[in-house]
Amino acid sequence: MTRLEFAKGWLFLTAQPWGKAYRTTEQTSIGGEPSPADLQSEFYFKQFSAVDPGVWVGACQTQATGEHWPSVETLRHCIRQLTPSIPPPASSAYGPEHITKEEFGLNLFEVVKTISGIHTIRQQLNEAVHQEKPTTALAERYQEAKGYLANQLPTLTDGEMAQVLERYPDVVTL
């Protein structure tokens, strides 16, 4: 929210008899110290600058009908009450948010899990080489995982294999 949008709501609060103390913008000292009104306005602006301007003005209008100056917490509560709730999307263009292994396909799930593990080991190997650390154990795990994947791939259907190759083209080089 901009300062001008903030000022629209602030005006509802300071126009009330109990808001008079925060109406003035005069300096309280020759040294340029901000007035209590300026300090209060700045404090509230920092607290509520991320709020939607329409919701801010609505909250200030609601609180302007009260008997006293609203605290930050009171305004926050009012803003929460006025903020429209956004329902989660009914469906996604990419399918359901969660899918079970069984719905995905157990064999396909296991293959993807193995490929992910191989990619992780490959990344760890690259980091070990750059840091000049021993790579023997990682290289052994990498070879084991590749062998495991070689045994898993024949269990996939043609459609599943096409999905794997589309998503992980580097599988051909493993």
N, C-alpha and C positions, 0 to 999 in steps of 0.2 A: 504494500500500500504506500502511496506517496504521502508526503507531508500535507498536501492540499486535501487529499481524501481523509487523512487522519483528522484534519482540522474541522471537517464537516461534522464528524461525530463529537469531537471535543467541544464544539460550540453548544451542542445540546446539553452537555454536562455543566459547562461554565455559565450558561444562561440562567441556571437555577439559582435561587437565593443562596443555597449552601455551596454553590460553585464560584461565588464572587471572589473568593481569595485567589482563585486560579485564573481570573480574567485578565489581570494586568500583565503587561510585558515590560514594565519599567525596570531599570536597573536599580538595585538596592544600595549600591555603593559606588563611589567615584572610581574605584579600581576596576570596575567592569565585572564584578561578581554577579552571576545570574540571579534573577529574582526567584523566590519560591515558585511562582507561577511558571516560569521558564523551566525550572528544574522538574517540576511535576509533569509538565507537558512532555518534556524530553524523556523522562522515565517511562511514562505511559506509552509514548510512541515506540520506544525500544521494546517494550513488553508485547506490543500488539501489531507491530509493523508487518508481520507475516500473515495477519488475518485478512480475509477477503473484505474489501472496502464496504460492500453492501451489508455484510454481517456486522462489521464494526459499527456502522451508522445505526443499524437496527438495535444492537445491544445498547448503544448510548441513548437512543430514544427510549428504550425500555427502562433503563436505569434513571433517566431524567425524571421519571414519574415518582421516584422514591423520595424518602425523607432526608437522606444524607448522602454525602460523597461516597461513591462506590469504590470499594477496595479493588485491587488487581484481581484477587481471587474471585470476588463477586462478579466482575466483568468476564473473567474466564469462564465461569459457570454459565453465565448468560450466553456467551458466544457459543459454548458447546451445545446449549439448548437450541440456538438459532441456526447452527450450521446444518445444512441438509445432509442427511446420511446418504452415502453412495452405495447402493447395493452391489454385491459382486456380480460379475457378468454371469448370465444364465448358462452360457456355453462359450467355448473357445473355438476359434477357427482351427486350432491345432489339436483338437481332441480334448478328452477329459484331462483334468489337472493331475490326477493320480491314476495309475494303471498297475495292476498286479502283474507279477512275473508270469502267472498262468495266462492272463489275457494277452500279454506281450508275446508269449511263446517261450517256454522254458529253455529250449535249445538256443534260440536267438538271444535271450537274456544272458545266458552263460557265455556265449561267444562275445557279446558286447562287453561283458564284465572282464573277460580275459584280454580283449584288445585294449581296454582302458588300463589294465594292469601293465601290459607291455609298453604302452605309451609312457606310463609313469616310470617304469624301470629305465626306459630309454632316456627320459629327462634326467633321472638320477645319475645315469652313466655319464651323460654330457657334463653335468655339474662336477662329478668326481674327476673327470679328465681335466677340466679347467682348473680345478683346485689341486691337481696333481696328487690325488688320493688313490689308494688301491681300488681296482675295479674288478678283481677276480670274483668275489662273491656276487656282485651285481651281474656280471657277465654270465655266471652260472644260472642265476635266477632268470635272466633274459632267455637263455637257451631252453630252459625248462618250460617257460611260458610259451615260447614259440612251438615247442613240441606238443604241448597240451592243446594249443590252438589248432595245430595240424590234425589232431585227432577229433576235434570238435567240428571243424568245418564240414566234413562229409555228412554230419547229422542234420544239416540245414536243408530245407526245401529250396527249390530254384528261386522262388520269390524271396525267401529270407536271405539267400546268398546275394541276390541282386540288391537288396536293401543294404546289406553289409558293405558290398563293394561300392555302392553309391556314396555311403556315408564315410567309409574308411578305405579309400582307394589304395592306401599304402599296404593293405593286407596282402596284396599280390606279391609284394617284395619281401614279405616276412618269411 
